[in-house]
Amino acid sequence: MKILIATCAFALFYVVCLSLLSTKLKWQDRFLMMVLCIFTILIGTRNGWPDQGVYEIAFNEAPLPWEINWFGEIYGYAEHGYLLLASIVKLIYNNVTFYFLAMGGLSMFLLYKGLKMYCAIPLLGLCDYAGRFLLNRDFQQMRSSLAILLLILAIKLIHDRKLVAYMLVVLLAYQFHHLSLLGIPLYFLYKIRIGPISIIFSIVMAMLLSQLLAGSISGVVDDYSQDLNYDTYVQGEYVEEALGLRNPMIYFQIVILMVYTFMELALASKDKFYYLFRWAYFYSTLILIFFCNYTALSGRTSTVFATCEMFMLPSIAMGLGKEKRFGFYVVVGVILVYFFWSKYHSVMMMFGEI
């Protein structure tokens, strides 16, 4: 029943967002801010979600800012920057709910800034984020949410070729989650111009290599993942439950990437970040495919720049005629409702309620 209610609520939310697209931009912006405030409240008052217990214990054990041992181990995670944030929050008000509200609010603020900076239709981008990323990140992996949204907000520094500034942001995001290191290659990859043929060829090669080198991939991850702490993700259930190339998310991202690519003439002239988003999403898709035999490894690494999807879908919509745009909204809505249901279903299974 909870799954049905939550999914119907999301579907209604999607319809409301679309209905507001005909209103003035200031009303859309106010609705966007209101929804993000509601999301912050939901994040802060959630109860019993996966990873919540670990964050609660880590917060309760967090010392005051001036008492932090910068070389010591932290319960639950390894990032001292996030520990500092927890310590500052604790100094203001020593309450777990307030801590979750503060961390959720910070992420939602970064999300708002990103949507306003890059998104042609912020409300549609918000729907994509809510359906695809919100439940896994902000309700569970809060550190990665903060780090990823910080990287996404700074992605324009790649476009502007500001190497030092971008690397400083990566370093800052690294203090919140070590997967931020995945942001470094994108700066240099963006210098390479790619087209439809090279994208298709690379995807096919990634599929072949993911199957031919499966054993080698797990060995390399096990040897070199001490910093990312991803060695556990190539063992046990993370391998047994992996769908491999049967993962529908792979083909969803490929379809989005190819539609975005073949609409280059219509979109590139209207969006100065077009090639940057395409490279970021292409990079994400290759990671998703290459590590497809390991559930968490592929999901947690590819999700960093898969986030650019919330800017790409609105761009595609703007590039379509009004008649085709309506059909596009319907298809995207059905897919996002399915993804939301799937993620909520997984959480309920963890709770043992299914």
C-alpha positions, 0 to 999 in steps of 0.5 A: 500500500505504501508503494502504491500511495508513494508512486501515485503521489509522484505521478500526480506531482509529475502531472502538476509540474507539467501543468505549471509549464504554461504559467509565468516563470516566477510562479514556476520558480516559487513552486520549485522552491516550495517542492525543494523545501518539502523534499528537505522536510521529508529527508529530515523526518524520514524514519528507518531508511537504509544507511540512516542508522549509520549516519545517526551513529556517526553524528552522535559520535562526531566531536566538536570541530576543534576536537576532530582528529584529521588522521583518525578513523570515522565511524561509517565513512572515511570523509573528514569533510562530512565529519566537519559538517556534522560537527558544525551542525552538532555545535549549532543544535545537537539533534539528529533530525536537525542534522538530516534537515541541514544536510538535506537542505544543503543538497536541495540548495545545490540542486536548485542552483544547478537547475536554475543554471543549466536547465531549460525547464527546471520543473521537468529536470526536478521530476527527473531528479525525483524519479531517478536519484532522490530516493537512492541519494538524499534518503540514503547516500547523503554524502554522495548526493552532496558531492555529486551536486557540487560537481554538477554545479561546477561543471561549467568550469570545464566548459570555461576551461578553468582547470585550477578552479574545477580541480579545487571543486573536485578536491572540495567534493572529495572531502564529502565523498571519495567518488568525486575523483571520477570528476577528474577525467571528464575535464580532459575527455571534454577536449576530445570531439566525438560524434554518433559513430564514435559513441556507438562504437565505444558503447559496443566495445564497452559491452564486449569488454565488460563480458570479456574482462569481467574477472580482470575488472574485479581484480583491478577494483579489489587492488586499487579501490582502497581509497574509494572503498569499493572492493566489497562491491565486486564480491558476494550479492553485488555480483550474484544479483547483477543483471549484467547487460540485461540491466534496463538502465543501460538501454534507457541511458543509451536511448537518451544519449542517442536521441540527444546526439542525433538532435545535435543540430537542433540543440547545440545552437540553443544550449552552450553546454550541449557538448559538455552534457553529452560527454558527461552522460556518455562517460556515465553510460560507458561506466555503467556498461563496463561495470554492469556485472557488479550492481553497486559498483556500476550504479554508484560510479555511473550515477555521478554524471548520469545526473546531467540527464535532468538537463538533457531531457528538458533540452530534448523537449525544447527541441521538439515540436509541440505535438511531439513534445506532448508525446515525449512528456507522456513517455518520460512520465511513464518511465520516471513513474516506473523508476520511482516505483522500482526504487521505492519497492527496493527500499520496502524490501529492505524494510522487510515490508514486502 
